[in-house]
């Protein structure tokens, strides 16, 4: 059964890869939610990711997709699946 409001992706955040179903949501929103939960500013997240704050700002505003490396860093740090960023780019 197809559901236009859900998407499947593989996550490797645990020891084993698993297929996960999530509602369709912009990954930028998930990053902002994770930041809010941790009470992190954009500057703090940029330092944790070792990236320029301007790069993070463009990413959070939807102006720039992350590199694959940055997508993986976001997954490891915030548990936002990298596959959400790269869907359709592979």
URDAWO-V207819 format. One record per residue. N is the residue number from 1. RES is the residue in one letter. SS is DSSP state (hx for helix, st for strand, lp for the rest). PSI is psi in whole degrees, 0 to 359 (* if undefined). D_LAST is the distance of its C-alpha to the last C-alpha in whole Angstrom. Layout:
[[N RES SS PSI D_LAST] [N RES SS PSI D_LAST]]
This chain:
[[1 X lp 130 24] [2 X lp 142 22] [3 X lp 114 22] [4 X lp 343 20] [5 X lp 7 21] [6 X st 157 19] [7 X st 153 16] [8 X st 147 15] [9 X st 159 13] [10 X st 136 14] [11 X st 144 15] [12 X lp 22 17] [13 X lp 337 19] [14 X lp 187 22] [15 X lp 335 23] [16 X lp 144 22] [17 X lp 144 18] [18 X st 152 19] [19 X st 129 18] [20 X st 138 19] [21 X st 130 19] [22 X st 153 20] [23 X st 149 21] [24 X lp 124 18] [25 X lp 147 19] [26 X lp 132 18] [27 X hx 332 17] [28 X hx 321 19] [29 X hx 320 22] [30 X hx 322 21] [31 X hx 316 22] [32 X hx 320 25] [33 X hx 316 26] [34 X hx 322 26] [35 X hx 316 27] [36 X hx 318 30] [37 X hx 325 31] [38 X hx 355 31] [39 X lp 44 33] [40 X lp 143 31] [41 X lp 171 31] [42 X hx 323 28] [43 X hx 317 30] [44 X hx 314 30] [45 X hx 318 26] [46 X hx 318 26] [47 X hx 317 28] [48 X hx 325 27] [49 X hx 351 23] [50 X lp 49 25] [51 X lp 164 23] [52 X lp 137 25] [53 X hx 329 26] [54 X hx 324 25] [55 X hx 315 22] [56 X hx 319 22] [57 X hx 314 24] [58 X hx 322 21] [59 X hx 314 19] [60 X hx 336 21] [61 X lp 6 22] [62 X lp 11 19] [63 X lp 347 19] [64 X lp 125 16] [65 X lp 152 13] [66 X lp 158 13] [67 X lp 165 12] [68 X hx 321 10] [69 X hx 315 14] [70 X hx 322 15] [71 X hx 320 13] [72 X hx 319 15] [73 X hx 318 18] [74 X hx 321 18] [75 X hx 315 17] [76 X hx 320 20] [77 X hx 315 23] [78 X hx 356 22] [79 X lp 30 21] [80 X lp 111 18] [81 X lp 128 15] [82 X hx 329 12] [83 X hx 333 10] [84 X hx 327 12] [85 X hx 325 10] [86 X hx 358 7] [87 X lp 127 7] [88 X lp 355 6] [89 X lp 349 4] [90 X lp * 0]]
